């Protein structure tokens, strides 16, 4: 899926993190922290309501055929590592949509059932909430309607059995907001899942590009290990995947 450029706030600033990505120190404005969001159960929340917790966030959409199922696998594994660590009550792992038109609580809940896991949270919001939230983090995503010819080559949707009529191009990124509500870390690029398995329905939904990204992610890429390394540095508590 096409990507937009990264935030000027992040690029060229900060220091390289030992495990990958960039360490930052950029306070998140109150108007961003207070944007209303909702989770897959329809529960409303804001980033400000998570004050005092460290928050790991990646962007995605449930209708993505190229990248997002791999993002979700990584975020699930990060959530599992956090849930098994001393940080289980002080770290929130979120995937926040860029697709307000389709990503309702019901759609998020159906997507999450593919993973049979509750260790991380899927979220979405209104168009204005998502636009303003992601604009701060440098994700100026855009909606593009498919042509009739493009639709012929698309796999059918994993839930509806119908073909998508539009895509949402976005920057693939993962970030961490620290407990003091500052943007503390950023990594960009395709998610690399290693040997992790993609849920059957979502793997069948991947396009040819998606299958190529699964088999050999284009660089730059990011891994759960990079996220957990940064999280360990930020919190002072070491967190690793179960098999590490």
TORSE-67979 format. One record per residue (C-alpha): x, y, z; residue in three letters. Coordinates in steps of 0.2 Angstrom, whole numbers, plus 5000, padded with zeros to 4 digits. Example, Ala and Ser with C-alpha at 12.3 -4.5 7.8 and 13.67 -1.06 7.14 Angstrom:
! residues 2
506249785039Ala;506849955036Ser;
END
This chain:
! residues 244
500050005000Unk;500750174996Unk;501550275010Unk;501650455014Unk;503150545021Unk;503650535040Unk;503350685052Unk;504650825051Unk;504450825070Unk;505350645070Unk;506450645055Unk;508250715059Unk;507850725078Unk;508250615092Unk;509550475094Unk;509750305087Unk;509050175099Unk;510150025102Unk;508849895096Unk;508249995081Unk;507250155078Unk;507450325086Unk;507250395103Unk;506350555104Unk;505650675117Unk;504150775110Unk;502750815122Unk;501050765115Unk;499850915114Unk;498350905125Unk;497150925110Unk;497950765103Unk;497850675120Unk;496050715121Unk;495450655104Unk;494050535107Unk;494350355101Unk;493450185104Unk;493950005105Unk;493349845098Unk;492049835112Unk;491350005108Unk;492150075124Unk;492650265122Unk;494350325128Unk;495750455124Unk;497550445126Unk;497450555140Unk;496350425149Unk;497850315149Unk;498950445158Unk;500250365169Unk;500450215157Unk;501750195143Unk;500850165126Unk;501450075111Unk;500450115095Unk;500450055077Unk;499350105063Unk;498349985053Unk;496649955044Unk;495649795044Unk;495449805025Unk;497349805021Unk;497949675010Unk;499849715009Unk;500549755026Unk;499249765041Unk;499049585045Unk;500849575049Unk;500749735059Unk;499449645069Unk;500449495072Unk;501849595079Unk;500749695090Unk;499949545096Unk;501649465101Unk;502149635109Unk;500549635119Unk;500849455124Unk;502649495130Unk;501949645140Unk;500549535148Unk;501849415154Unk;503049545161Unk;503049655177Unk;502349795165Unk;500649715162Unk;499749845172Unk;500749995166Unk;500949975147Unk;499549985134Unk;499749905117Unk;498649985104Unk;498349975085Unk;497450125079Unk;496550125063Unk;496750245048Unk;495050195041Unk;493550275050Unk;492350225036Unk;492550045039Unk;493350015055Unk;491850015067Unk;491849925084Unk;491049775076Unk;492249765062Unk;493749775074Unk;493049645085Unk;492849525070Unk;494649555064Unk;495349525082Unk;494449355083Unk;495549295069Unk;497049305082Unk;496149225097Unk;497149345109Unk;496649485120Unk;498349545125Unk;498249705114Unk;496849835109Unk;496149875092Unk;495450055091Unk;494750175079Unk;493750345079Unk;492950475069Unk;493750535053Unk;494250705062Unk;494950615077Unk;495950495067Unk;496550635055Unk;497150745069Unk;497950605079Unk;498950535065Unk;499450705058Unk;500450745074Unk;501350585072Unk;501750615054Unk;500550495046Unk;499550605033Unk;498650455026Unk;497450465011Unk;496050375003Unk;496050314985Unk;494650234976Unk;495050074966Unk;494650074947Unk;493549934940Unk;495049854933Unk;496049854949Unk;494549784958Unk;494649634947Unk;496349574953Unk;495849604972Unk;495549454984Unk;493849464992Unk;493649535009Unk;494049415024Unk;492349455032Unk;491149515019Unk;491649405004Unk;491549564994Unk;492949664985Unk;493549824993Unk;493149984984Unk;494550094991Unk;496150084999Unk;496950205013Unk;498850235009Unk;499750275025Unk;501550275033Unk;501950115042Unk;502550155059Unk;502650105077Unk;502850235091Unk;502950235110Unk;502250375121Unk;503050375139Unk;502050385155Unk;502450575155Unk;501450585139Unk;502950625128Unk;503250545111Unk;504750445116Unk;505150325101Unk;504850295083Unk;505150165070Unk;504650165052Unk;504450025039Unk;503649865035Unk;503349745050Unk;504449595050Unk;503549445058Unk;504949325057Unk;504249145059Unk;502649195066Unk;501049125058Unk;499749235050Unk;497849185054Unk;497249085039Unk;495849205034Unk;496949355034Unk;498349265024Unk;497049215011Unk;496649395010Unk;498349455006Unk;498749514989Unk;500249464979Unk;501249604986Unk;500649555003Unk;501249385001Unk;502949454996Unk;502949565011Unk;502649425022Unk;503949315014Unk;505249445013Unk;504849615021Unk;505549765011Unk;506849875021Unk;506749965032Unk;505749855043Unk;505349835061Unk;505249695073Unk;504449655090Unk;506149645097Unk;506549825092Unk;504949885100Unk;505249785116Unk;507049845117Unk;506450025116Unk;505049995129Unk;506349915141Unk;507450075139Unk;505950195142Unk;505250095157Unk;506850035165Unk;506049855165Unk;506749725153Unk;505349645142Unk;505749515129Unk;504749395118Unk;504349225127Unk;505549135116Unk;507049255119Unk;
END
